[in-house]
Amino acid sequence: MSEREPEADGGIVAELARMSEQERAEHFAEVAEVVAPEREIAVEVGQTLLEVRDVTVRFGGLVALDSVSFTIRRGEILGLIGPNGAGKTTCFNAMTGVYRPTSGQVLMEDRPLARASRHKITQVGIARTFQNIRLFAEMTALENVVVGADARHRTSVLGSLLRLPRHQREEREAVERAMALLEFVGIADRAADKAKNLPYGYQRRLEIARALATEPKLLCLDEPAAGFNPAEKEELMGLIRRIRADGYTVLLIEHDMRLVMGVTDRIVVLEFGRKIAEGLPAEIREDPAVIAAYLGADDDDVA
């Protein structure tokens, strides 16, 4: 950090705006850190981190998910795929508290999430991005990520209002971590720019940085490559691999089969709300049920 510590993220944004390119580069180097925090995770690498157990979701007479079961192991990248209308996003929403299962359970570290609120689900260690980008358009990139870091703050409302030392320390640490995350996803040079002024691909990266700021045990990415060109998809694959290498577990929903096959360790396939296949990418590529589900797509798209 610079010698003058900013009192809030707004202060550092103003400070960044005044910096030269070289000064910014030096500043980013100073705040660089290991992005993955030292989280307490009850399971070892390779063991089940999250379990979807016989989950059914009904909307009136429509069965959107029908007794779907699978596990996500700590340290892996799991792909959740299927044709349009297969139930992928419904499953995602059931896992992250947007929908409540009609029956069945979602368990995190062998503990049922039951009727946990979305805020509670974030606290237990599940973070997500959205198919349609949801950023605070008028906030800067840095401020958007600091909002994510707030999920881990322990200062009371009164402590925040009185700006007690603990609140000031948490605020400073949130800014430093947000800067590190922006550097990690490759957009630190745009920290002081409003989210609405960032290129589309940078907005996608910003949303990932904000999700990582909540210190998740499981990062859920919903169609992160939507709208990307081939070069941007390659860069995204590299970023997802770096996220896993930094100690995170990743669930990926994605239509682009080349990306899914190139970055995941295992794949679960849904069709019409039911699980039709699960296995390694090479196994899924050759599975007759999966080939039939994607009938009509070019061979290159499923190769």
C-alpha positions as CSV (number, residue, x, y, z in Angstrom):
1,M,0.0,0.0,0.0
2,S,1.0,3.6,-0.3
3,E,2.3,5.5,2.7
4,R,-1.1,7.2,3.1
5,E,-3.6,4.6,4.0
6,P,-7.0,5.4,2.5
7,E,-9.9,5.3,5.0
8,A,-12.2,3.6,2.6
9,D,-12.4,2.0,-0.9
10,G,-13.6,5.4,-2.3
11,G,-10.3,6.9,-1.1
12,I,-8.2,4.4,-2.9
13,V,-10.2,4.7,-6.1
14,A,-9.5,8.4,-6.1
15,E,-5.9,7.7,-5.4
16,L,-5.6,5.2,-8.3
17,A,-7.2,7.7,-10.7
18,R,-4.3,10.1,-9.9
19,M,-1.6,7.5,-10.4
20,S,0.6,7.1,-13.5
21,E,0.6,3.7,-15.2
22,Q,4.0,2.9,-13.6
23,E,2.7,4.0,-10.2
24,R,-0.3,1.8,-10.6
25,A,1.9,-1.2,-11.6
26,E,4.0,-0.7,-8.5
27,H,0.9,-0.4,-6.3
28,F,-0.6,-3.6,-7.7
29,A,2.6,-5.4,-7.0
30,E,2.6,-4.2,-3.4
31,V,-0.9,-5.5,-2.7
32,A,-0.4,-8.8,-4.5
33,E,-1.0,-11.8,-2.3
34,V,-2.1,-15.4,-2.4
35,V,-5.7,-15.0,-3.5
36,A,-7.1,-18.1,-1.8
37,P,-7.7,-17.5,1.9
38,E,-6.9,-20.1,4.6
39,R,-10.4,-21.4,5.0
40,E,-11.4,-24.2,7.3
41,I,-12.8,-26.9,5.1
42,A,-14.0,-30.1,6.8
43,V,-13.2,-32.5,4.0
44,E,-9.9,-33.4,2.4
45,V,-9.0,-32.9,-1.3
46,G,-10.8,-35.6,-3.3
47,Q,-13.5,-36.1,-0.8
48,T,-17.1,-35.0,-1.2
49,L,-17.5,-31.3,-0.6
50,L,-21.1,-30.9,-1.8
51,E,-23.8,-33.5,-2.4
52,V,-27.0,-33.1,-4.4
53,R,-29.2,-36.0,-3.1
54,D,-32.3,-37.0,-4.9
55,V,-33.3,-33.4,-5.5
56,T,-36.7,-32.7,-7.2
57,V,-38.0,-29.3,-8.1
58,R,-41.6,-28.8,-9.2
59,F,-43.2,-25.6,-10.5
60,G,-46.9,-26.5,-10.3
61,G,-47.4,-29.5,-12.5
62,L,-44.0,-29.0,-14.2
63,V,-41.1,-31.2,-13.0
64,A,-38.0,-29.2,-13.7
65,L,-35.7,-31.5,-11.8
66,D,-36.5,-35.2,-11.2
67,S,-34.5,-37.0,-8.4
68,V,-31.1,-35.7,-9.5
69,S,-28.1,-36.9,-7.5
70,F,-24.4,-36.2,-7.9
71,T,-21.4,-35.1,-5.8
72,I,-18.7,-32.4,-6.1
73,R,-15.3,-33.3,-4.8
74,R,-13.0,-30.8,-3.1
75,G,-10.4,-29.6,-5.6
76,E,-12.1,-30.6,-8.8
77,I,-13.7,-28.7,-11.7
78,L,-17.1,-30.4,-12.3
79,G,-19.1,-29.6,-15.4
80,L,-22.9,-29.6,-15.4
81,I,-24.2,-29.7,-19.0
82,G,-27.2,-30.5,-21.1
83,P,-29.4,-29.2,-23.9
84,N,-31.5,-26.1,-23.5
85,G,-34.3,-26.8,-20.9
86,A,-32.4,-29.7,-19.4
87,G,-32.6,-28.3,-15.8
88,K,-29.1,-27.0,-15.4
89,T,-29.9,-23.6,-14.1
90,T,-32.8,-25.0,-11.9
91,C,-30.3,-27.3,-10.3
92,F,-27.8,-24.4,-9.9
93,N,-30.6,-22.3,-8.3
94,A,-31.6,-25.2,-5.9
95,M,-28.0,-25.5,-4.8
96,T,-27.5,-21.8,-4.2
97,G,-30.7,-21.0,-2.4
98,V,-32.6,-19.3,-5.2
99,Y,-35.1,-22.2,-5.3
100,R,-36.0,-24.6,-2.5
101,P,-36.2,-28.3,-3.5
102,T,-39.6,-29.9,-3.5
103,S,-37.9,-33.0,-2.2
104,G,-34.4,-34.2,-1.6
105,Q,-31.4,-32.5,0.0
106,V,-28.3,-30.4,-0.8
107,L,-25.5,-31.1,1.7
108,M,-22.4,-29.0,2.1
109,E,-19.6,-30.8,4.0
110,D,-22.2,-33.4,4.9
111,R,-24.5,-30.8,6.5
112,P,-27.9,-30.2,5.0
113,L,-28.5,-26.7,3.7
114,A,-32.2,-27.2,4.3
115,R,-34.0,-23.9,4.1
116,A,-30.9,-21.7,4.4
117,S,-31.2,-18.2,3.0
118,R,-29.0,-17.1,0.2
119,H,-27.0,-15.0,2.6
120,K,-26.4,-18.1,4.8
121,I,-25.4,-20.2,1.8
122,T,-22.8,-17.6,1.0
123,Q,-21.5,-17.8,4.6
124,V,-21.2,-21.6,4.5
125,G,-19.0,-21.2,1.4
126,I,-21.0,-21.3,-1.8
127,A,-20.6,-18.4,-4.3
128,R,-21.9,-18.0,-7.8
129,T,-21.9,-15.9,-10.9
130,F,-25.0,-15.4,-13.1
131,Q,-25.7,-16.1,-16.7
132,N,-26.9,-12.5,-17.0
133,I,-24.2,-10.3,-15.5
134,R,-25.3,-8.7,-12.2
135,L,-22.9,-5.9,-11.2
136,F,-23.4,-2.6,-9.5
137,A,-23.1,-0.5,-12.6
138,E,-22.4,2.8,-11.0
139,M,-19.8,1.4,-8.6
140,T,-16.2,1.1,-9.6
141,A,-14.6,-2.4,-10.3
142,L,-12.9,-2.2,-6.9
143,E,-16.0,-1.2,-5.0
144,N,-17.9,-4.1,-6.6
145,V,-15.3,-6.6,-5.3
146,V,-15.2,-4.9,-1.8
147,V,-19.0,-5.6,-1.6
148,G,-18.2,-9.3,-2.0
149,A,-15.6,-9.1,0.8
150,D,-18.2,-7.6,3.1
151,A,-19.9,-11.0,3.4
152,R,-17.0,-12.1,5.7
153,H,-16.9,-9.0,7.9
154,R,-17.8,-9.5,11.5
155,T,-18.1,-5.9,12.7
156,S,-21.5,-5.0,14.1
157,V,-23.7,-2.3,12.6
158,L,-22.9,-0.1,15.6
159,G,-19.2,-0.8,15.1
160,S,-19.4,0.3,11.5
161,L,-21.3,3.5,12.3
162,L,-18.8,4.4,15.0
163,R,-15.9,3.4,12.7
164,L,-14.3,1.3,15.5
165,P,-10.7,0.0,14.9
166,R,-12.0,-3.4,14.0
167,H,-14.2,-2.0,11.3
168,Q,-11.4,0.2,9.9
169,R,-9.1,-2.8,9.8
170,E,-11.6,-5.0,8.0
171,E,-12.3,-2.2,5.6
172,R,-8.6,-1.8,4.8
173,E,-8.1,-5.5,4.4
174,A,-11.2,-5.8,2.1
175,V,-9.7,-3.1,-0.2
176,E,-6.3,-4.9,-0.3
177,R,-7.9,-8.2,-1.0
178,A,-10.1,-6.7,-3.7
179,M,-7.1,-5.3,-5.4
180,A,-5.4,-8.6,-5.3
181,L,-8.4,-10.3,-6.8
182,L,-8.7,-7.8,-9.6
183,E,-5.0,-8.5,-10.4
184,F,-5.7,-12.2,-10.2
185,V,-8.5,-12.0,-12.9
186,G,-6.5,-9.7,-15.0
187,I,-8.3,-6.3,-14.7
188,A,-6.4,-4.5,-12.0
189,D,-5.6,-1.6,-14.3
190,R,-9.4,-0.9,-14.5
191,A,-10.0,-0.8,-10.7
192,A,-11.1,2.8,-10.7
193,D,-13.5,2.5,-13.7
194,K,-17.2,2.2,-13.2
195,A,-18.5,-1.4,-13.9
196,K,-20.8,-0.1,-16.6
197,N,-17.8,1.3,-18.5
198,L,-15.9,-2.0,-18.6
199,P,-15.8,-4.1,-21.8
200,Y,-18.1,-7.1,-21.6
201,G,-15.3,-9.6,-21.0
202,Y,-14.0,-7.5,-18.2
203,Q,-17.4,-7.4,-16.6
204,R,-17.5,-11.2,-16.6
205,R,-14.1,-11.3,-14.9
206,L,-15.2,-8.7,-12.4
207,E,-18.2,-10.9,-11.5
208,I,-15.8,-13.8,-10.8
209,A,-13.6,-11.6,-8.7
210,R,-16.6,-10.5,-6.6
211,A,-17.6,-14.1,-6.1
212,L,-14.1,-15.0,-5.0
213,A,-14.1,-12.1,-2.5
214,T,-16.7,-14.0,-0.4
215,E,-14.0,-16.6,0.2
216,P,-16.0,-19.6,-1.1
217,K,-15.3,-23.2,-0.7
218,L,-17.2,-23.9,-3.9
219,L,-17.4,-21.4,-6.8
220,C,-20.3,-21.9,-9.2
221,L,-20.0,-20.4,-12.6
222,D,-23.2,-20.0,-14.7
223,E,-22.4,-19.7,-18.4
224,P,-19.2,-17.7,-17.9
225,A,-18.3,-17.9,-21.6
226,A,-21.6,-16.5,-22.9
227,G,-20.9,-13.9,-25.5
228,F,-17.1,-14.6,-25.7
229,N,-15.1,-15.0,-28.9
230,P,-12.7,-18.0,-29.2
231,A,-9.7,-16.0,-27.9
232,E,-11.7,-14.9,-24.8
233,K,-12.8,-18.5,-24.2
234,E,-9.2,-19.6,-24.2
235,E,-8.3,-16.9,-21.7
236,L,-11.3,-18.0,-19.5
237,M,-10.2,-21.6,-19.5
238,G,-6.8,-20.4,-18.2
239,L,-8.4,-18.4,-15.5
240,I,-10.6,-21.3,-14.4
241,R,-7.6,-23.5,-14.2
242,R,-5.7,-20.8,-12.1
243,I,-8.7,-20.6,-9.8
244,R,-8.6,-24.4,-9.2
245,A,-4.8,-24.3,-8.8
246,D,-5.2,-21.7,-6.1
247,G,-7.2,-24.1,-4.0
248,Y,-10.8,-23.6,-5.1
249,T,-13.4,-26.1,-6.1
250,V,-15.4,-25.1,-9.2
251,L,-18.9,-26.1,-10.6
252,L,-19.2,-25.0,-14.2
253,I,-22.5,-24.7,-16.2
254,E,-21.6,-24.0,-19.9
255,H,-23.0,-24.6,-23.3
256,D,-19.6,-24.5,-25.1
257,M,-18.6,-28.1,-25.3
258,R,-15.0,-27.4,-26.3
259,L,-14.6,-25.3,-23.2
260,V,-16.2,-27.9,-20.9
261,M,-14.2,-30.8,-22.4
262,G,-11.0,-28.8,-22.1
263,V,-11.2,-27.6,-18.5
264,T,-13.3,-30.1,-16.4
265,D,-12.3,-33.1,-14.5
266,R,-15.7,-34.8,-14.4
267,I,-19.1,-34.0,-16.1
268,V,-22.7,-34.5,-15.1
269,V,-25.2,-34.5,-18.0
270,L,-28.9,-33.5,-17.5
271,E,-31.8,-33.9,-20.0
272,F,-35.4,-33.0,-19.3
273,G,-34.6,-32.6,-15.6
274,R,-33.0,-36.1,-15.2
275,K,-29.4,-37.1,-14.9
276,I,-28.5,-39.2,-18.0
277,A,-24.8,-39.6,-17.6
278,E,-21.8,-38.9,-15.3
279,G,-18.1,-39.5,-15.9
280,L,-14.8,-38.3,-17.2
281,P,-14.8,-36.0,-20.3
282,A,-13.6,-38.8,-22.5
283,E,-16.4,-41.1,-21.3
284,I,-19.1,-38.4,-21.7
285,R,-17.9,-37.7,-25.3
286,E,-18.6,-41.3,-26.3
287,D,-21.7,-41.9,-24.3
288,P,-24.6,-42.8,-26.6
289,A,-27.2,-41.1,-24.3
290,V,-25.2,-37.8,-24.4
291,I,-24.8,-38.0,-28.2
292,A,-28.5,-38.6,-28.6
293,A,-29.3,-35.6,-26.3
294,Y,-27.1,-33.4,-28.4
295,L,-28.3,-34.7,-31.7
296,G,-28.5,-31.9,-34.2
297,A,-25.3,-30.3,-33.0
298,D,-22.2,-30.4,-35.3
299,D,-19.8,-33.3,-34.6
300,D,-17.1,-30.7,-33.8
301,D,-19.3,-29.3,-31.1
302,V,-19.3,-32.5,-29.1
303,A,-15.8,-33.6,-29.9
